[in-house]
């Protein structure tokens, strides 16, 4: 494989072999390293939150900004409202 790269791209041998050596070393270190720890994400759109948002939307109208009382991020509230609109609640 290295010879093909050297002849096709006309790269210096030392550079190609050095890159191949570093690549093989990194592949070995990944095999021997422990698996990465997965981050546990809490489910932010719980059924209770969606129900509360639906009730507030019925009371306040369809303004997403008025849903600040949910103490959720704007993007999360926007997704909840979009889901409710898609389902046909509004």
N, C-alpha and C positions, 0 to 999 in steps of 0.2 A: 504494500500500500504506500509506503513512504517513497519508494522508487518512482511509482507512478506520479505522485505529487511533484517530485523533484523534476522529472522530465517534462511533465505537462505544463506546469507553471514556471519552470526554470528558476525555482527557489534554491538558495544555497543549501547544501546537504546538512550543514551544522544546524541551521535554523529549523529545518523540518524534523530532524532527529531530536532536537531539544524540545520542540513543541510536543512531539509524540511521547517523549519520556515524561514530560510534565502531565500530559493527559492520562497516561497509564497510571502515574502515581496518584492522581486525583481520583481515578476510578477505584483504585485499591483502597484509598482512605475512606471513600463513601461506603464501600462494602463492609469495612471494619468499624465504622462509626455507629453509635447507637441510633436508633430511629428517632426522628424528631418528635418532640412532644406536641401533641395536637391541643389547640386551645379549645376549651369548652365554651361554647357560646350559649348564653341563655336565650331562650325563646322570648323575643320581645313582643311579638304580636300574639298575646295570649287570648283565648276566647273571652275572658272577662274584659280585657282592654278593648277588644273589638265591639263587644256589647255596649260598653260605656260610651265609646265613640259614636255608635249608632244612635244611642239615646240622646246624646248631646247634639248630634246633627239634626235630629228631629225637633229638638227644643230651640236651638240657636239658628238654624238655617244651614246653609252649605259652606260657610266660610271656614277654611282650614285654620286660619289664624286664631279663630275663636276657640279652637281646641287646645290652646296652650295649657288649659287647666288639667290636661291629662299628664302633664310633666313628661312628655316624650319628645323626641327630636322631631323637627319639622318634616324631615324626609320619611320617618317612620309613620307619622300621622298621615302624610300625603299618600303613602302606599296603602294604608288602611282605608282611606276614603276612596281611592281608586278601586280597591277590591270591592268595597260596598257598592259603588256605582256600577261596576262590571256585573256583579251578581244581580243587580236590579233592585237593591233596597231603596235607591233614590233615583 
